[in-house]
Amino acid sequence: MSSRFERFALYLTVPAGLLVILLYALPILQVLGLSLTEGQGAIANYERLFTSRAVAGVVQTTLAVSISTTVITMVIAYVIAFGMIHMSDRQRKVALLMVSIPFWVSVLVRAFAWITILRSQGVLNSGLMSIGAITEPIQLVYNRVGVTIGMVHYMVPFAVLLLYANLTDIDRRVVQAARSLGARPVSVFLRVWLPMSLPGIAVASLFILVFSLGFLITPALLGGGRTLMIAEYISVQISNTGRWDLATSLSAALLIVVGLLLALALRSPAMRAAFGGSSK
Amino acid sequence: MSFLVVDSLTMTYGPLRALNDVSLTVKEGEFISLLGPSGSGKTTLLMSLAGFNKPTSGRILLDGQDIIAREPEDRDFGFVFQGYALFPHLSVSGNIAFPLKVRKWDAVRIRARVEEMLALVGLKSLADRKPRQLSGGQQQRVALARALSFGPRVLLLDEPLSALDRMLREQMQTELRRLHRETGVTFLYVTHDQQEALTMSDRIAVFEKGKIVEEGSPTRLFKSPTTRFVAEFLGENNFVKGSRANGVWQGFGTSFSLPEQRDSGEDAGSATLWLRPGDIGFGTGRDGDISFTAKVEDFVFGGTHNRLALRLRSGETFVASISADLVAEDALGKDLTFHARPEAVGVLR
């Protein structure tokens, strides 16, 4: 209302803005700069991303893990979010608490917890062997399966909250209308809920995909060095082998791919609306 | 056998009785309005009929069969929601075809019926539009076409015109009456707008506090209401005190007798008389009219009819709607004579 107050409010954001520029924007620009100057120069650095077999392998692993993480997460999260909107207020509070608990546990702790559950002598394998369901331990960790399990566990709460927000926005009278018009539960789901929640599904999937592409700790621990994803690969290039040229050019490439993905998504009006802008 | 019977339906939410022993019999093809202020139970009854809520006790009989346990999707009742509740992701045709697709009609038959419905509501040129590209009135027509397309036994309408402006509302009232006539479907129409109920329905059921206080044809309810609530809620009305001794009434600061069909028939120390603003004339009137003197306390210009706030010598106030050629603003503050025909006066006990 008052312009003096507005100006004052604007000044209050300055320290945070400076912090972001100093700690975030500048380092990123520096990474971009290094990727052009380190080693044998820009062209050679970026050319290697397309010719190196190691990079190709890492990119392939990253894509495969990220996509399967996204798909599995979305299925689990949709079931949970869909259940939540049909609960009583009391049940929903409990469910929301359950969904948010993982947020309070460090990623590191969660990764180690999964290792104790999934490893060969772990809780799951010894349990299955003692009841005689299997004779030899199943390889559940230090491979893609382990990485995917850990990442899905990390992503589900985010996806649930995003989907839940979208599903609560759906006008329940439209669902009632479908029933009054003779649609049975399966029809109501396939013809009303699913199509009307597509924007939410798209937003949540994009979020998880983008997040997965740059995941570091979970794949590093649960992959045990055998399932190498881009972020860990970059980290290894910097701290172990000192290959700044490769690390920075790969970082820049990841940044560009993610940026393009978002830009492409924002072309759709539903996505624009979901990310805050007006849809018109 | 009656077509649709609501038999002593009661519905409680905790201590609140949203429906309190409501009974109603509906003939096939009727246009019935459920009229009442908000919170009077009319929408609760409609939702019970549609199957969206489960009454605490009572029965709903369709062709003599209790349908209370049936799910909404198994009732074959069309429902037009407040705010229309169209499927935003489907086109106009897609919305109208929805009930036909879930009933697994074949494509040729669906196409023919959609065409027919589009023609019925005059939306042929907009068949491929999405709901958000339509005006309120157009969305309303889509909602009607969708709810009628599968040939429902009954069409339930929940304040369908409340979101429209006045001009469009009147137009849609005509449209709804036409649809009712042309389809022959039974309409149950919830509204809080007494004018809407009066102009559209064959019969009105007036709701108050979870009960039907009175039901009947619009003419009957308007001309001879038996409860104060209906006399007040349907159309404008004035209430003054009266009494009857030896067959002669006292009221409006004068004495008069009422025609037989209006008279209560017995003497009463105190009764309530009502007289609608439009039934009050200026001057002494003709022989046999009730004439009385009142002071003009307020004057509101109203086009063809001006509205006068009058005060009787007894201190009672009421409103008269008088033809604009007869009184002008200079009447303000004066004691003037007014009259009414005896048959326009009603008695409530």
Contacts between the chains, C-beta under 8 A, distances in Angstrom:
chain1	res1	chain2	res2	distance
A	171	B	83	7.8
A	171	B	85	6.4
A	173	B	81	5.0
A	173	B	82	8.0
A	173	B	83	6.7
A	173	B	85	4.0
A	174	B	85	4.8
A	174	B	86	7.5
A	174	B	87	6.3
A	174	B	88	7.5
A	176	B	50	7.9
A	176	B	52	5.9
A	176	B	72	7.3
A	176	B	79	7.5
A	176	B	81	7.3
A	176	B	85	7.0
A	177	B	79	6.7
A	177	B	81	6.0
A	177	B	85	4.2
A	177	B	86	7.7
A	177	B	87	7.6
A	177	B	146	8.0
A	178	B	87	7.5
A	178	B	98	7.2
A	178	B	102	7.9
A	179	B	51	8.0
A	179	B	52	7.9
A	179	B	71	7.3
A	179	B	72	4.4
A	179	B	73	4.9
A	180	B	50	5.7
A	180	B	51	8.0
A	180	B	52	8.0
A	180	B	72	5.3
A	180	B	73	7.5
A	180	B	75	7.8
A	180	B	77	6.6
A	180	B	78	6.9
A	180	B	79	3.9
A	180	B	147	7.5
A	180	B	156	8.0
A	181	B	73	7.9
A	181	B	78	7.7
A	181	B	79	8.0
A	181	B	98	5.6
A	181	B	99	3.8
A	181	B	102	6.7
A	181	B	146	6.8
A	181	B	147	7.3
A	181	B	150	7.0
A	182	B	73	5.1
A	182	B	74	8.0
A	182	B	76	7.2
A	182	B	99	5.2
A	182	B	102	5.1
A	182	B	103	5.7
A	182	B	150	6.6
A	183	B	73	6.0
A	183	B	98	7.5
A	183	B	99	7.9
A	183	B	102	4.5
A	184	B	73	5.5
A	184	B	102	7.3
A	187	B	102	5.0
A	191	B	98	7.2
A	191	B	101	7.8
A	191	B	102	7.2
A	192	B	87	6.7
A	195	B	89	4.6
A	196	B	87	7.9
A	196	B	88	7.0
A	196	B	89	6.0
A	198	B	89	7.8
